[in-house]
Amino acid sequence: MTTAEPRTVFFIGKPGCGKGTQAKLLAQKTGWTVLASGAQFRAIAEEDTIVGRKVREELGNGFLMPHWFAMYLYQKALFSVHENTSVIFDGFNRKPEEAQLIVDSLKWIGREFVVINIAVSDEHVKERLVGRAQIEGRSDDRQDAVLERLEEFGTYTSKALELFEKLGVLITINGEQTPEEVAHDVNAALGLV
């Protein structure tokens, strides 16, 4: 399914809220490209370089990457997107500085966007990530890292959400439903149902 105008969609939310799953489901429905910061950072963490080792350490401790690093990856991704291509960004907007740069860069190139917040409780996050840690073995899903990630969400990402809400581009979806129900609500919010 395609729409006449290219679309730019960002997913945001607490760790383990299902952002990645929803980005994939939306891409499957629409054929739009997904650009995910987490996957890029995890790939860098596999490298045996000074940056790779630092990223691995930071991820293992549950810390968000410095905003300048996340924004380097975002700008690199944005500049690779053809002007007529719809795109889904997963995880590039977690700090206020990142949110502002997204707003400024997309305004500069004249590209409208929406930000979809997959809203879940802290308890829901803890339950989900314990299960994911057992299945995928991700170091950032350890219990101590999860608590740090939730604290970082409260400190940084909540402020990014406030900026997006103030600009009228934020759509909040209940993430404590089944993935299929969340996907339905996402599609409905984007006018794709």
N, C-alpha and C positions, 0 to 999 in steps of 0.2 A: 504494500500500500504506500502510495506517495501523495504528497500534497503539492500544490502549485508553488508556494514559496518555500525556500529552504528553511528548516527549523533548527534551532539551537536549544538543546535541553540539558540542564545540569541537574544531577542528583546530589542531594545532601542529606545528612542525617547522622545519628549516632553510629558508632562502630557496631557492625553486625545487624543493622536495621534492615538489610536486604537491598541496599543500593545497587550492588553489582548484579544481583539476580534481576532486579527490575530493569536495569540498563540492558541486560542481555535479552530479556523478554520483549522490551520495546524494540530493540534492534531486529529480533526475529520477526516481529509483526511488520515492521516498516522497511527493513533493509538499510536503515541508517547505520553509520559507523559509530562504534563505541571507542572512546579514548579514556582510559582509566589510569589515574595517577598511582593507585596502590599497586597495580600490576607492574608499572614502570619502576617504581621504587623497589619492589621485590626482585625484579630482574637486575637492577643495579646492585642490590645487596648480595647477589650471587657472584659478583665480580671480585677477583682478588686484587683490589686496588685500594688506595687510601680512602677514596670516596665510598667504594663498595663496603669496606669494613665499617666505616662510620655510619652509613645508612643501616647496615645490619644491626649494629649496636643500638641505634636510635629506635628502630622498629621493634627490636626485642624488648626494649624498655617501655614501649607504648607511647613514645613521643611523636608528635607531629613533626614533619620535616620543616626546616626553615622556610618562611614564606617565599624568599627569593629563589629557592631551589624548586619549590612547587610551581612557581610562576614561570621559571625557565622552561619547565616541561610543558606547562599550559601554553605558553606563547609558541613554542616549537610545534606543538600539536595544532594550535589554531592557524598558524601560518601555512600548515600543510593541507588545510581543508579548502577544497575548491569552492568558489563562491556560490555555486548552485547545489551544493551537497548539504544535506541535513546531517547533523552530528549530535551525539550524546556524550557529554562529559561526566565522568564518574569520579568524584573526589578531589576536584581541583579548587574548591572554594571554601576551605575549612577555617581560614583566618580572615579577620577584617581586611588586612592589606590585600589578600588574594581576592576577596569579594570586590573591593574597590577597583583593582586592576582589571578584573573581568568586566565590570561595568564600563570602565573607561575604554578598554580595548574594543569592546563590541560596539559601543557608541561611536567610536572613531571610524570603524569600518562600516557602520550603518547596518548592523545585524541585530535584529531583535532576539530576545531569549527569554526563557522561563526557568525557574529553579524549583524543582520538586523536592520537598522535604518529606522523607519517609519517617513519620513520627512514631517512636516507641518509648516505653518506659525503661528506666535503668535496669529493673528486674528482668524485663524481657531480653535486654542486651546480654546480661550475665548468663541467662539460660541458654540463649542461642550460641554464644561464643564458647561456652564450655563444651557443647556438642561439636562445634566446628573444630575446636582445638584437638579433640579426640580423632576426628575424621581426617582433617587436613594437616595437623601438626604445626600450624603456624605459630611462630614465637610470639607474635603480637596478640594472640588469643589466650595466653596464660592469664590466670586470675589476677596477678599483680599488674600485668600490662593492661588488662581490661579496665581496672580501676583507674589507672593513669590516663588511659584513653578517654574515659568518661569525664575525668576532671578536666582534661584538655578541651573536650567538647564544651563543657560549661564555661571555661575561661575564654575560649576563642570562637568556636563555631556559633555559639548562641548570638554573638555580636554580628557575625556575618549574616545570620538569619534575620536579625533586626534590620540590617541595611537592605537586604532583598525585599523584606516586607514593606519597608518605608517606600521603596521604589515601585511597589505594586507588581513585582514579578514573581512573588513567592506563592506556590501552591502547596498546601499541606495535606498529606494523605495519611490515613490511619495504617501504620505498618504492622499492626498486631492482628491482621487478618491473614488468611492463607495467601501464598504468593499469587495465586490466580485472582483472588479478590482485589488484592493491591493493584495488580496489573490492569484489571478492569477499571478501577478508579483512576489510575494514571491515564489510560487511554481515553476515558471519558473527559478528564480534565483537559486533555490536549485536543479534544474534538475528533478523535479517531475511532469512535464507536459507531 
